[in-house]
Amino acid sequence: MTRSDTAATISTLLDRWADGIRRRDLDQIAAQFTDDALFQGFDPEPTFGHAAVTAYYGKQPPGLTADYTLLHTRELAPGAALGYAAVTFHRPDQPVRVHLTVVAAEVDGHWLLNHYHVSRVQ
């Protein structure tokens, strides 16, 4: 996979993820993740899988949106890609800036997020 293919793959996943957040479509958000995805948002412990992703975004405030800038991508191996992005979550009360690291995996011909980790930027 070329670097531009890797960037396009990660961007497509993050576009669908951000659109799901904007529309508060929890099923769409969770559908971007593998069944066993490791998910580390702002909760103290990591969680795993679609139900955890749905629960996490379900407790976020209505009106939440996410804008991202993809900073770096790299193919890790055939069927695995890394993405690193600057994300601003726009909450009704204040914006929250984070760095997001994702690992995407090709599963049955579809690319999905297998690992998601945010860290707050002060």
HELIX and SHEET records of a PDB file:
HELIX    1   1 ARG A    3  ARG A   23  1                                  21    
HELIX    2   2 LEU A   26  ALA A   31  1                                   6    
HELIX    3   3 HIS A   50  GLY A   58  1                                   9    
SHEET    1   A 6 THR A  47  PHE A  48  0                                        
SHEET    2   A 6 PHE A  33  GLN A  40 -1                                        
SHEET    3   A 6 HIS A 110  ARG A 120  1                                        
SHEET    4   A 6 PRO A  95  VAL A 107 -1                                        
SHEET    5   A 6 ALA A  80  HIS A  90 -1                                        
SHEET    6   A 6 THR A  65  ALA A  77 -1                                        
END                                                                             
